Amino acid sequence: MTLSLRPRVTRAPQGDTPAPTPVRRGRTYPGERTLRNTVIVIVAGSLLLLTAYPIGLAFVGSFHYWNPLNGAFDYVGLENYTTLLSSPDFWGSMIRTGLFSAVVIFFRVALGLAIAVAIFSKLTRGKTFFRTIFYMPTVTPLVAVAYVWQMMYNPQTGAINTFFGMDMNWLYDPQLALPSIMAMTIWKDFGYAVILFLAGLHSVPEDALEAASVDGAGAWQRFWRITFPLLAPMTVFVVITSIISYLQAFVQVLVLTKGGPGTATQLISYLIYDKAFVKYDFGYASAAAFVLLIFTALLTLISFRFSAGRKNSLEG
């Protein structure tokens, strides 16, 4: 008698299919549901209390004569908007804000892209050091940077006049005050663009650059024909975030010039602040804030449309 070491195989009868193994789903315990619902309620309540309610109140207030000092909240219809849109101060502040934003965004993108390409180059050593150096101003508080630049711009003891041997009233000359704020803002913020463009450069396929080099394309042609078009989404992102940020520029104006000399540096955000918290005309300030919101939304939409059209043309 011999023993078989082979395992016995039991076959299922013909026509029978094995029952599928039931999939166990994760159980939701009562404590977990309570925690989830509590977090949702807290977040939703915070958004309503800290965001939706102030925006709604400001929108309603833009149709009223609103002065918290004397408790006035009288309905005036569209009077705040008509007064605003016919005011030379408002349009002057909008023109200055547009000029400020355009110049700062141009140099932020141009300097950020140029320095990012230089750091990304294979010839550059110490990439981490340069990334850190250029990004440090971005993470420095804007108030601190503004106060330091205010001391540097001092016409008697400032480092800029002393180092270059000049005698310039940077913040007290109507022709120089706004360019001085632009220069400080560019220095403060272009490091943000450097980091973003460096991230974009790492996504550019090297085989495309090598193929273009084999075909005889120079460094400028490779950059303009391959690298820059592939960085278009990152460029649009930098431009859109910059538009939203610089149309609301306020801290540097408050610290450096307080809108002066005269109204030479009065941007729209400072005008809103001056009307609301200096003159206590909250209705007018609310109307100006919503007009600024509309301008910002339109410019952002135009940037998105331009980006989509450029992307379709490249793909076509």
CORLINTA-V33436 format. One record per run of one state. SS is the DSSP state (H for helix, E for strand, L for the rest). FROM is the first residue (numbers start at 1). TO is the last residue. If there is no record, write none. Layout:
SS;FROM;TO
SS;FROM;TO
This chain:
L;1;29
H;30;61
L;62;63
E;64;67
L;68;71
E;72;75
L;76;78
H;79;85
L;86;87
H;88;120
L;121;126
H;127;139
L;140;141
H;142;152
L;153;158
H;159;164
L;165;176
H;177;201
L;202;205
H;206;214
L;215;218
H;219;230
L;231;231
H;232;246
L;247;250
H;251;256
L;257;267
H;268;278
L;279;281
H;282;315
L;316;316
